[in-house]
């Protein structure tokens, strides 16, 4: 599964903020912001700080999306 931070990016747009504003405000490293931009996992501490700052729930800023490469596990029956 891939991680999507589209909810966060939309929130930033709605609040007229840039990613760099969020990073500066919450002391998030550029490496962590880059990981989020690529849809990679980041620490729960970072996500919790973002949720606290944005006054939202984790599901509002991130979601998991299935990728094409993932296969549905077989239960062995035909």
trRosetta pair geometry for C-beta under 8 A, 3 or more apart (Angstrom, degrees):
i j d omega theta_ij theta_ji phi_ij phi_ji
1 64 4.5 15 163 -176 135 109
1 65 6.5 148 -166 69 82 34
1 66 6.0 -51 -111 -96 79 44
1 67 6.7 178 -120 -7 26 89
1 70 6.9 30 -64 -65 57 152
2 39 5.3 8 177 156 103 131
2 64 7.2 144 73 -160 40 59
2 65 5.0 -29 66 66 93 91
2 66 7.7 41 20 137 84 4
2 67 5.2 96 -23 -61 106 105
3 39 5.2 164 73 -178 71 70
3 40 6.6 43 46 166 123 6
3 41 5.7 137 -22 -77 152 60
3 62 6.1 -15 -173 -167 97 115
3 63 7.7 151 -158 80 53 36
3 64 6.2 -37 -101 -103 55 63
3 65 7.7 153 -106 20 7 82
4 7 7.6 93 119 -3 91 82
4 39 6.0 -12 -91 -127 47 106
4 62 6.6 151 81 -157 52 61
4 63 5.0 -18 61 62 104 83
4 64 7.3 167 15 -100 86 12
4 65 5.1 55 -24 -14 122 119
5 8 4.5 -32 175 34 92 119
5 9 6.1 96 118 -23 85 93
5 36 5.0 23 -19 -175 165 96
5 37 7.9 -65 51 -78 134 29
5 39 7.0 -155 3 -104 89 58
5 61 6.4 -8 -150 160 77 77
5 62 5.3 -26 -101 -99 63 83
6 9 5.6 -54 -144 38 37 110
6 10 6.2 38 156 -20 68 105
6 63 7.4 -36 40 28 96 108
7 10 5.9 -56 -149 37 29 110
7 11 6.4 32 152 -21 63 106
7 59 7.6 116 -39 145 178 42
7 60 5.3 -180 164 157 136 42
7 61 4.8 -155 96 -125 109 18
7 62 6.3 -113 41 -40 117 23
7 63 6.6 103 -17 -17 121 99
8 11 5.5 -54 -149 34 33 114
8 12 6.5 35 153 -21 66 102
8 36 7.5 -46 72 178 151 132
8 50 6.7 -16 -122 170 127 142
8 54 7.7 -128 -129 -54 80 167
8 61 3.9 48 -67 -157 92 90
8 62 6.7 10 -24 -57 111 70
9 12 5.7 -50 -151 32 33 113
9 13 6.7 36 150 -19 63 103
9 19 7.7 -19 -112 -74 81 101
10 13 5.6 -53 -152 35 35 113
10 14 6.4 36 151 -20 66 105
11 14 5.6 -55 -148 36 32 112
11 15 6.3 12 158 -3 66 112
11 54 5.8 34 155 -154 149 138
11 56 7.0 -88 -113 -24 153 160
11 60 7.1 71 -63 147 136 102
11 61 6.6 -48 6 -101 143 83
12 15 6.0 -69 -146 49 29 98
12 17 4.5 -98 -157 77 79 95
12 18 6.9 84 171 -117 124 9
12 19 6.6 15 -157 -70 169 56
12 21 7.7 148 -151 59 109 112
12 22 6.4 -71 -105 -39 121 130
13 16 7.5 26 -176 -76 32 33
13 17 7.9 -91 -52 49 18 65
15 54 8.0 -134 -22 -130 156 91
17 21 4.5 -125 -164 74 91 140
17 22 6.1 88 148 -48 130 89
18 21 4.7 108 55 -4 73 100
18 22 7.5 -140 97 0 45 83
19 22 5.8 -56 -156 36 37 111
19 23 6.2 37 149 -20 69 108
19 33 5.7 118 164 -162 116 125
19 37 7.4 27 -138 -73 163 109
20 23 5.4 -51 -143 38 35 115
20 24 6.2 36 157 -19 66 106
20 33 7.8 57 -87 -155 50 168
21 24 6.0 -57 -148 38 27 108
21 25 6.1 26 156 -19 64 112
22 25 5.8 -57 -142 38 27 111
22 26 6.1 -8 170 12 65 114
22 28 6.8 -7 126 29 82 133
22 33 7.9 139 85 -108 103 116
22 50 7.1 30 -174 -121 122 97
22 53 7.6 135 -145 108 85 149
23 26 6.8 -76 -140 53 19 87
23 27 7.8 33 169 -140 54 4
23 28 4.4 -101 -132 67 66 95
23 29 7.5 -82 -159 75 109 7
23 30 6.8 58 -169 -84 153 55
23 32 7.8 157 -123 74 102 100
23 33 5.0 -32 -85 -62 129 139
24 27 7.6 18 -171 -72 25 42
25 53 6.7 118 123 -153 123 147
26 46 7.8 101 137 -149 132 71
26 49 5.1 126 -161 141 124 124
26 50 6.6 -14 -96 -80 173 62
26 53 5.8 -89 -78 -40 117 157
28 32 5.1 -108 178 80 93 131
28 33 5.9 108 122 -54 113 92
28 46 6.0 85 -120 -141 111 109
28 49 7.5 176 -68 89 104 136
28 50 7.9 29 -64 -67 144 99
29 32 4.6 98 61 4 83 100
29 33 7.1 -148 99 -2 47 85
30 33 5.5 -52 -147 39 37 113
30 34 6.2 43 151 -24 67 103
31 34 5.6 -52 -149 34 31 114
31 35 6.6 35 151 -21 63 102
32 35 5.6 -48 -150 32 35 113
32 36 6.6 34 151 -17 64 103
32 42 5.4 81 -159 -133 94 127
32 43 7.8 -53 -127 18 125 92
32 46 5.8 -159 -176 -115 142 157
33 36 5.7 -53 -151 37 34 112
33 37 6.3 39 149 -23 65 105
34 37 5.4 -52 -149 35 33 116
34 38 6.5 23 155 -10 65 107
35 38 5.9 -64 -150 43 30 104
35 40 4.1 -84 -169 69 85 116
35 41 7.3 -49 163 69 123 33
35 42 5.5 134 100 -74 128 96
36 39 7.6 45 -175 -72 33 23
36 40 7.2 -91 -67 53 26 71
36 42 5.8 -20 -67 -28 90 137
42 46 4.8 -57 141 64 120 143
42 47 6.6 143 88 -44 101 90
43 46 4.9 102 65 3 83 98
43 47 7.2 -152 102 1 48 87
44 47 5.4 -56 -147 43 40 112
44 48 5.9 44 153 -25 71 105
45 48 5.8 -54 -145 35 27 111
45 49 6.5 27 155 -18 62 105
46 49 5.9 -55 -150 35 30 110
46 50 6.5 30 152 -18 64 106
47 50 5.7 -54 -149 36 33 112
47 51 6.3 33 154 -19 66 106
47 58 5.8 43 161 -124 121 104
47 61 7.0 172 -150 84 87 133
47 62 6.8 -53 -128 1 123 140
48 51 5.7 -53 -146 37 31 112
48 52 6.3 33 155 -20 64 106
48 58 7.9 -29 -83 -80 54 107
49 52 5.7 -54 -147 36 30 112
49 53 6.2 27 156 -16 65 109
50 53 5.8 -60 -147 40 29 109
50 54 5.9 7 163 0 68 115
50 61 5.9 131 123 -159 128 173
51 54 6.2 -65 -133 51 24 97
51 55 7.8 96 167 -83 54 5
51 56 5.5 -112 -144 74 70 69
51 57 6.5 25 -146 -139 122 14
51 58 5.7 -46 -78 -71 140 62
51 60 7.6 118 -120 52 89 107
51 61 6.5 -129 -80 3 78 137
52 55 7.4 16 -179 -75 27 46
54 60 7.6 -158 116 102 129 126
54 61 6.8 116 60 -71 156 126
56 60 4.0 -98 169 68 125 149
56 61 6.2 122 97 -37 132 99
57 60 5.1 105 59 -7 69 104
58 61 6.3 -72 -156 43 39 97
58 62 6.3 -36 172 43 77 100
59 62 7.4 -86 -121 65 25 59
59 63 6.9 55 -153 -85 66 82
66 70 5.3 -108 -164 50 90 139
67 70 5.3 109 61 -12 74 99
